[in-house]
Amino acid sequence: MNECINWIGIDDHANKWTIAHYRGGEQTPTREFELEPTAGGYRRLIGWAKQLGGAVRIVYEAGPCGYELYRRLEKSGLSCEVAAPSLTPQKPGDRVKTNKRDARKLGRLYRAGELTLITVPDQKREGLRDLMRAREAVNKDVLRSRHKISKLILRYGHYYREGKAWTQRHWRWLKGITLEQGYSQEVLIEMIVTLEQRLEQLGRLDVKVLEAAKQPEHARYVEALSVLRGISTITAMTILAELGDLRRFTTAPQLMAAVGVVPGESSTGDHVHRLGITKTGNAHVRRVIVEAAWHYQRRPTAGLRVGRRRKNQPQQRIDIAVKCDLRLYRRFTRLTSRGKRSTVAATAVARELLGFIWAIAQTMN
């Protein structure tokens, strides 16, 4: 049956596509050619693929060009899938990389079933993902600007000792500083202006995120995940934007692997060597989950904020959340009491937290 299937690998770049076509089980490509990703290029690619005899299977790797190629091919009735580039098998001794070789390799591996395929988000979820990633980038800019200001004034002997930094009182103290060197004072003023602009931008994006969280298709998801400690609206929206419906993962370990928090392993013979987490997954979700895991180093208490979020929730979800509180607090405490670094403990707790998030998602209708 393989002889009637056309396997097509595309090396996707901004200025051209490199295409390799295998028919059935042939070892060498039947045809190789290049096209420009323009309106004419799409017409030629779709027209050529449709005139091939038999079924057509097309694949390319996810990258900076996004999913426009996938969406246009699917809209035209062609079968297209997108592979995860970080999980594409690589030969250790292969040191030659060209567009043509990449297209050939994609076609062969796709035919052999050796590629890890991703779930392509719809355009609405992709837009939400852009919003959440933009907020994350601005938040990093805010932290970077704060660090630069703190380090600059520290070099001139100014250190705030009257409470927490970046409160209103701290801002008044900061704006009252005058550096003796003229250029340094000008740099400080520019840094403060930049930080204020970034904070304003972050505020605008936060408003957009909160508006999106109130939409019916998002509100039910945020409400369900917020029963867990450490899962705020921002965290829940990040998970939703990056991973979509968590019910598509049939087991909790699949979700953990998709986020990259499962331990690696390098074993041979009777020797078993455990490594750190794989980090071959969604880095944005991994970051917010590890941040949430730090909440479990404190003894769980019935706080007002968590109590409000759990009010009127189904009893099944509350039971999962209470079990999560107790288990992850004990897990964090045991790991640190055994001498594990708190950062290692937080990562281990984050992995188990994902299991409870998966369980909460299964309660949604």
N, C-alpha and C positions, 0 to 999 in steps of 0.2 A: 504493500500500500504506500510505502515511502516514495516510490518512483513518481507519484503524481502530486507530491507536495513541493512547493517552491519555498525555499528558505532564503530570506533576504536579510542581510546584515547591513546596517547603515552607520557609518561614522559621521556623526552630526557636528558640524561647525557653523559658525556665523556666516562664513562666506561660501561654503560649498558642502555638499554631501558626497561622500565616497561610498559607493554601493557595490556589494558583492552578492551575486545570486547563485545559489546552489539548487539544482533540480534533483529531488529525491536523495539518494545516498551517494551522489557523486563526490569524489574526493577533491576535485579542483573546481573552481567557480565556472559556471556556464557562461557568465558574463560579468564584467566589471566596468564601471563607468562612473563619471562624476556629473553632478547637476548643481546649479546654483539655487539656493532656497528663496526663489522669487515666485511670483504668481505663475509664470511660465514653467518654472521648475516643478512646481506642484502638479500642474496639468500633465507634464510629460511623465512624471513619476507615477501618478495615479493611472494615467492611460496605459503606460507600459505594463504595470502590475496587473491591471484588469484583463489584459489580452493574453496573459500567460495561461497555459492549460493546466487545470487542476487547482487545488487549494493554495492560497498564498499566506505565508506567515512572515511578518516583518518585525524586526527588533532593532532598537538602538539604545544607547546608554543615556541615563539621566545626566544632565549637565546644565551649563549656563543658558543654553538655548531654550530650556523649558519644555513644555508639552504641546507646543503648537503643531509640530509634526504629527504627534500621536493623534491629536484631536481632528486634524484635517483628514488623516488616513481613515480613522474610524468613521467619520462623518460620510466619507465616500463609500463605505461598505467594506473596507479592507481590514483584515485582522492585524493589529499592531500591538506590541507590548514594549515596555521600557524596563531595562535591566539596571540593577544597582551596581555602579562602577566599582565600589570598594570591595564587592564580593565576587567580581569576575575573576575566575582562575587565571593565575599567571605562572608561566614556567620560570623557575629561578634562574636558569642559564640564558634566557632569552633577553638580549640587550638591544635588539633592533625594534624600533617602534615607528611605524608609518601609518598614515591614514588607510592605505590599502590593506596592510596587514591587520589592522584593527577591525576593519569591515569583514575581512575573511574570518577572523577569529570569532566575531560575534555570530556570524552565520553558522559556523560549525558547532559552537557551543550551544546555540539555541536549538539546533537540530538534535544534539545529544542530551538536551535537558539539563545542562550544567549551569545555566544562568539563574541567578536569584532575581525574580521579577518583582517590581514594586507596584503598589496600588496608586494609580494616578488620581489626584484629587480633581473634583469638578471645579469649574471656574470660580464659583462662589466661595468654596473653601480655600482655593488658592489666594483669592483676594483677602480673606480673613488671615491667612498665613502671612501675607505680605504686611498686613497691619501689625500683627504680633511681632514679627521680626524687626520691623521698623522701630517699634517701641523698645525692643531689646537693645537695638543698636544705639538709640538715643540714651537709654539708661546707662550703657557702658560709657558713652561720652560724658555723662554727668559724673560718674565715678572717676573717670580719668581727669576731668577738669578739677574736681575737688582735690585729688592727690597732688596735681601740679601746684595748686595754690598753697596747699599745706607745706609742701617741700620748699617752695620758694620762700615763704615767710619764715620757715624754720631756720634757713640759712642765715637769716638776719636776727635770730634770737627771739622770734615771736612764737609762743606756743600757748594755746588756749587751755587753761587749767580750772575754769570756773563751771564746768558742767559738760554736757554732751555737745558734740560739735554739730554744726549746721542747724541749730535752732535759731529762733529770731534773735536771741541774746548773742549768740555766736556771730550772726551776720552783722549786728551793730558793732561788735568788737572788731571784726574783720575790716569793715569799711572805715574804721577809725585809725587803722594802721597807716603810717607814713614811712616809707623807706627812704633813707638818706640819699641813696644813689638815684639820680633822676630817671635814668633809663629803667631801672628796676621798678620804680614806682609806676611808670607808664605800662610796663609789662603786667604788673599786678592788676591795674585797672582794666586792661584788656582781658585778662583771664577772668576777672569777676564778671565783666559784661558777657563774655562767652558762656560762662556757667549759667547766668541768668537767662540767656537766650535758650540754652538747652533745657533748663527747667520749665520754661514756658512751653517749649515744644513737647516735652514729656507730658505736661498737663493736658495739652490738646489731644495727644494720642490716647491718654488715659480716658478722657471723655468719650472718644470714639469707641474704645474697647468696652466701656460700660454700656454704651448705647447698643453695641452689637450683642452684649451678653443678655440684654433684655428681650431680644428677638425670640419668638416662641421656640424655634428650632434649636436655639442655643441655651435658653433659660432653663429648660428641663435638665439639660446636661450639666450645667453649672450648679444648679440646685442639688443634683444628686451627688456630685463629687465633693461639694462643700461640706458634707457631713464629716469629712475626715479632717483632722487637725493638720494645719500646714497647707491646705489646699484652698487658696483664695480664688477670687474671680479671675485674676490675671493668670494664675497657674492653671486653672480649669480651662480657660480659653486657649492657652498655649497648647495644652494636650489635645483639645478638640481641633484646633487649626492644623496641628502637625500630623495627628494620627487619625482623625475622623472618628467614626463609630468604632469603639473598642470591641464591640461584639463580633467583629470580623475575625478576631483572634480566638481560636477555638480553646486555647488553654492559656493560663497565666504565664508559663515559661516562654511561650511564643511572644507575648508582649514584652517580657523582660529582655529577650534576645533582640527584639526590634529596637529597643532603646539602648542596647549595648551595655547593660549592667550585669551581664552574666560573666562568671570568671573564665578566663582562657585556660588552656591546658597544653602542656608539651610533655607527652608521655611516650616512652619507648620500652618495650619489654615489660619487666616488672617494676620499672621506675615510673612513678607518677609525680609530675611536677605541676602544681597549680600556679597560675599566673594572675596578674591583675585583671580587672574587667576588660572586655574586648574593645569597648568604645566603637564598635562597628554598628552604629545605629543612629538614631535621631539625636543629635547633640543638644538641640534646643529643649527637648523634653527631658533629656538626662540632666541638664542644668537645673531646671525648676524642680525636678523630683528630688535631687540631692539637697537643694535648698529646703524643701519641705521636710526632708528627713531629720534636719537639725532640731525640729520642734519636739522630737521624741526623746531628746536627752533629758527633758524635764518630766517630772512625775505628772501623769494626766490628772487634771482637775476639771470640774464642771464649770468652766468659765462662761461669762455672759455671752461673749461673741459666739463661741462654739454652740452654746445652748440655743441661741437664736437661730443658728443655721440648721440645727437638728429639729427644731420645732415643726410639728405637723408633717414630718417625714415618715415614710412607711417604717414600721417596726423592724422589718428585715434589714433595712439600711442602717438603722441605729444600732442594731445588734452587731453588724459587721464593723461599724465605726468604733464601738466600745471594745470589741475584741482586738481591733487594730491598735487602739491606745495602749492596752495592757501588754500585748505581745511585743510591740516595737519598743516600748519603754524598757521592758526586761531585756530585750535583745541588745539595745544600745548600752545598758548598764553592764551586762555580762561581758560584752566585748571590751569595753574600756577598763573594767576591773581586771581583766586578764592581761592587760598591758598593751592592747591594740590602740593605735593612734585614733583620736576622735574622728579624723577625716576618713580613715578606713571603716570605722564603725558606721559613720553616716552613709557611706556608699553601700554597705551591706544592708542597712535598714532601708535605704532607698529601693533596693531590689525587692525586698518584701513588701514595701509600701505599694509598689506597682501591682503586686498580687491582690492586695485589698482594693485598689482602684479597679482592677479587672473584675473583681467580684461585685463591686458596686454597679459597674456598667451592665452586668448580667441581670440586674434587677429592673432595668429600664424596659418599658414596653415599646 
